[in-house]
Amino acid sequence: MKTYIKTSVPRPAGSPGKGITPKDVLTLIDVEDIVSFPPRDGAGVVLVGDIVVKPSAYSVDLYITPGTVELASNGEGETDAKGFTPSVKGKHPGNKREVREFKTNWLGRHCIAILQYCNGEPADIIGSPCNPIEMSVNYTGNKDANSSEFTFTQISKGDDIGIYEGTIPHEEPLAVVPAAATEITFKGTGQYQLSAGAAKIATVTGAQHGDVLTLIGITAGVAPTVETGASSVFLLQAGKVFTASPGSQITFKAFDTGGGAMKFVEQSRYEA
């Protein structure tokens, strides 16, 4: 249920109209691989939680030539049938085997797209499992150019471009936490694969205010746990212990409580 409260929209700081600065990859996730997809918040824009995929699944990255990315989202439709049809477009150089195989195998595939930014802005997301995007592609090879232009468009009118603040399920985790470890060394926003062992994870080092990390459950064996307590930096929703069983995951966000001390507050969890 939407709970948007009408509010004024002032001019953003800086030079907000100078153009977007996306990273040079577009991340795609096949909707057939998604186990859990986060809902949007009450205002209908920010996705609350993380995308969870099957244990053997992961996202893929498509390289896009810098300066060629274009986002579009038009609000349209007849009375009582209005919605948005967002899309993202960009060019990939050359026509090597890898991109030809990508075009062949992703044409007609339903997916979602995540576009990250170089300036630290939250990522944009287009599509959902119930209203995914599809790819169209145009290849040009001549004396002046050799590239494919990809366009990913939402298949039906629906939600506008969303804001995704969760972690991305890449093929490889950002780090593997050793067995029996009770401390995690923060290496950046992303997913951390936990190892089997009867450990109680209690601390995270190296993180700053606002950092996000997702702990991924073990593949087999005895699962470590995350608990709330006097010796723990984690704050869990309703104090519920997280057991890192296969297929489960939990996401935390770091908050500076003063003097550089950090608390890691649960943002979302998925228990298989």
Legacy VTK file of the C-alpha trace (Angstrom):
# vtk DataFile Version 3.0
C-alpha trace
ASCII
DATASET POLYDATA
POINTS 272 float
0.000 0.000 0.000
1.413 3.367 -1.003
1.873 5.952 1.750
3.296 8.862 -0.242
2.880 12.226 1.476
2.626 15.230 -0.849
5.734 17.389 -0.567
7.476 20.113 -2.519
10.384 19.240 -4.819
13.166 21.860 -4.473
16.150 22.329 -6.754
18.788 19.655 -6.044
22.254 20.771 -4.980
25.085 21.126 -7.460
24.512 20.849 -11.208
21.822 18.173 -11.380
21.090 18.622 -15.072
24.592 18.109 -16.455
24.103 14.438 -17.354
24.400 11.051 -15.714
27.698 9.326 -14.854
26.996 5.588 -14.941
29.624 2.877 -14.606
30.618 1.076 -17.788
28.628 -2.102 -17.077
24.930 -2.881 -17.092
24.043 -5.658 -14.648
21.353 -8.111 -15.726
19.520 -10.776 -13.715
17.362 -13.449 -15.351
13.963 -13.435 -13.634
13.959 -17.255 -13.781
16.872 -17.168 -11.318
15.172 -14.930 -8.749
13.979 -16.514 -5.504
12.976 -13.327 -3.686
12.491 -9.787 -5.011
12.168 -6.810 -2.642
9.002 -4.689 -2.663
9.012 -0.933 -3.202
8.528 1.352 -0.238
5.354 3.299 0.446
6.314 6.069 -1.983
6.760 3.547 -4.785
10.399 4.179 -5.757
12.967 2.660 -3.347
13.220 -1.127 -3.225
13.385 -2.271 0.389
15.701 -5.273 0.711
17.857 -7.441 -1.518
17.381 -9.515 -4.633
17.936 -13.184 -3.762
18.782 -15.685 -6.512
19.025 -19.476 -6.599
22.236 -20.895 -5.088
23.697 -21.736 -8.503
22.607 -18.465 -10.141
24.220 -15.042 -10.445
23.982 -11.743 -12.304
25.896 -10.973 -15.511
27.546 -7.715 -16.583
27.362 -6.265 -20.085
30.118 -3.768 -20.910
28.732 -0.491 -22.265
30.902 2.132 -23.960
31.148 5.184 -21.646
29.042 8.084 -22.828
26.549 5.920 -24.733
24.161 5.036 -21.902
20.681 6.527 -22.187
17.892 6.118 -19.654
14.295 6.895 -20.558
10.977 6.610 -18.759
7.762 8.009 -20.164
4.540 8.316 -18.184
1.734 7.502 -20.594
-1.572 5.739 -21.161
-5.274 6.336 -21.392
-7.414 7.441 -18.457
-7.364 4.804 -15.708
-4.515 3.009 -17.503
-1.494 5.219 -16.950
1.981 3.982 -16.139
5.664 4.206 -16.980
7.642 2.347 -19.653
11.293 2.705 -18.629
14.230 1.607 -20.768
18.020 1.708 -20.837
20.184 1.840 -23.960
23.896 1.674 -24.673
26.539 0.527 -27.169
28.950 -2.388 -26.918
32.074 -2.191 -29.112
32.977 -4.860 -31.664
31.238 -8.087 -32.576
33.358 -10.751 -30.923
32.137 -14.269 -30.215
31.202 -13.443 -26.599
28.788 -10.658 -27.506
27.291 -12.676 -30.383
26.586 -15.533 -27.973
25.128 -13.051 -25.484
22.785 -11.620 -28.138
21.711 -15.082 -29.271
20.958 -16.388 -25.793
19.441 -13.262 -24.189
17.097 -12.319 -27.031
13.573 -12.880 -25.691
14.817 -13.612 -22.170
12.992 -11.806 -19.354
15.296 -10.003 -16.956
15.855 -6.956 -14.783
18.634 -4.371 -15.193
20.685 -2.535 -12.569
22.735 0.536 -13.475
25.327 1.761 -10.960
26.907 5.211 -10.826
30.488 6.465 -10.504
29.536 9.317 -8.163
28.122 7.074 -5.453
24.467 7.731 -6.246
22.162 4.778 -5.503
21.750 2.319 -8.350
18.801 2.480 -10.749
16.758 -0.645 -11.405
14.379 -1.382 -14.271
11.928 -4.266 -14.377
10.604 -6.785 -11.901
9.723 -10.496 -11.993
6.096 -9.626 -12.832
6.966 -6.886 -15.340
10.452 -7.642 -16.669
12.492 -6.074 -19.416
13.383 -7.536 -22.804
16.370 -6.897 -25.026
16.452 -5.572 -28.563
19.740 -5.105 -30.411
21.008 -3.472 -33.592
24.456 -4.291 -34.973
26.362 -2.000 -37.350
29.682 -2.867 -38.968
31.205 -0.564 -41.578
34.255 1.630 -42.213
33.173 4.072 -39.509
31.822 1.847 -36.744
31.662 -1.685 -35.406
29.273 -1.973 -32.489
25.980 -3.297 -31.175
23.374 -0.974 -29.676
21.418 -2.698 -26.928
18.043 -1.500 -25.655
16.307 -3.074 -22.654
12.654 -2.030 -22.281
10.012 -2.934 -19.706
7.447 -5.123 -21.473
4.349 -3.373 -20.080
3.431 -0.030 -18.525
4.086 -0.122 -14.816
6.472 1.295 -12.240
8.995 4.024 -13.000
12.760 3.466 -12.719
13.377 2.305 -9.164
16.205 2.923 -6.705
18.065 -0.195 -5.561
20.189 0.069 -2.422
20.773 -3.652 -1.916
23.725 -5.810 -2.899
24.123 -7.480 -6.293
24.436 -11.292 -6.573
27.625 -11.469 -8.636
29.126 -14.766 -9.788
31.841 -14.500 -7.149
31.335 -13.071 -3.643
33.375 -10.061 -2.612
35.075 -12.153 0.067
34.924 -15.554 1.742
34.755 -15.495 5.534
36.974 -18.297 6.957
35.501 -21.161 8.954
35.129 -20.469 12.683
35.746 -16.726 12.151
33.925 -14.385 14.523
35.080 -11.196 12.767
34.490 -9.967 9.215
36.941 -7.622 7.501
34.954 -5.164 5.382
36.313 -4.932 1.821
33.475 -3.003 0.206
29.760 -3.142 -0.430
28.814 -6.591 -1.642
28.229 -10.185 -0.660
30.350 -12.140 1.817
30.268 -15.927 1.638
30.231 -17.566 5.067
32.020 -20.858 5.665
30.783 -23.822 7.681
31.653 -23.879 11.358
29.959 -23.427 14.717
30.945 -19.764 15.074
29.060 -16.752 16.356
29.939 -13.783 14.152
30.146 -10.726 16.389
32.192 -7.929 14.751
32.985 -6.166 11.477
36.146 -4.118 11.013
37.010 -1.477 8.435
33.486 -0.281 7.606
32.265 3.311 7.563
28.890 4.906 8.162
26.433 3.898 5.440
28.342 0.841 4.191
26.248 -2.206 3.286
27.170 -5.887 3.355
25.262 -9.098 2.769
26.200 -12.350 4.483
25.505 -15.447 2.377
24.667 -18.780 3.972
26.994 -21.774 3.783
26.804 -24.402 1.060
26.837 -27.373 3.473
27.777 -28.314 7.026
27.275 -26.597 10.390
25.970 -23.057 9.963
27.456 -20.098 11.852
25.102 -17.614 13.482
24.717 -13.876 13.965
23.213 -12.731 17.260
22.451 -9.510 19.096
24.224 -9.035 22.418
26.624 -6.992 24.501
29.631 -8.398 22.614
28.025 -8.078 19.183
27.946 -5.101 16.796
24.819 -6.436 15.081
21.259 -5.241 15.692
18.743 -7.797 14.461
15.058 -7.202 13.802
13.141 -8.285 16.917
16.429 -9.744 18.184
15.917 -12.845 16.037
19.078 -14.915 15.596
20.223 -15.411 11.999
21.421 -18.903 11.135
23.465 -18.937 7.938
21.931 -22.095 6.494
22.299 -22.941 2.774
20.339 -20.508 0.602
19.849 -17.945 3.374
21.230 -14.417 3.481
21.052 -11.275 5.596
21.974 -7.654 4.832
23.281 -5.045 7.278
23.926 -1.312 7.048
26.606 0.378 9.149
25.684 3.271 11.438
28.213 5.399 13.327
26.991 5.607 16.918
29.634 8.161 17.902
33.369 8.152 18.333
33.814 5.878 15.336
31.920 3.008 16.941
29.758 1.128 14.439
26.539 -0.771 14.756
25.286 -2.938 11.905
21.517 -2.782 11.580
19.607 -5.519 9.790
18.031 -4.260 6.563
16.573 -7.483 5.208
16.917 -11.246 5.420
15.925 -14.306 3.454
15.730 -17.655 5.202
15.630 -20.712 2.977
LINES 1 273
272 0 1 2 3 4 5 6 7 8 9 10 11 12 13 14 15 16 17 18 19 20 21 22 23 24 25 26 27 28 29 30 31 32 33 34 35 36 37 38 39 40 41 42 43 44 45 46 47 48 49 50 51 52 53 54 55 56 57 58 59 60 61 62 63 64 65 66 67 68 69 70 71 72 73 74 75 76 77 78 79 80 81 82 83 84 85 86 87 88 89 90 91 92 93 94 95 96 97 98 99 100 101 102 103 104 105 106 107 108 109 110 111 112 113 114 115 116 117 118 119 120 121 122 123 124 125 126 127 128 129 130 131 132 133 134 135 136 137 138 139 140 141 142 143 144 145 146 147 148 149 150 151 152 153 154 155 156 157 158 159 160 161 162 163 164 165 166 167 168 169 170 171 172 173 174 175 176 177 178 179 180 181 182 183 184 185 186 187 188 189 190 191 192 193 194 195 196 197 198 199 200 201 202 203 204 205 206 207 208 209 210 211 212 213 214 215 216 217 218 219 220 221 222 223 224 225 226 227 228 229 230 231 232 233 234 235 236 237 238 239 240 241 242 243 244 245 246 247 248 249 250 251 252 253 254 255 256 257 258 259 260 261 262 263 264 265 266 267 268 269 270 271
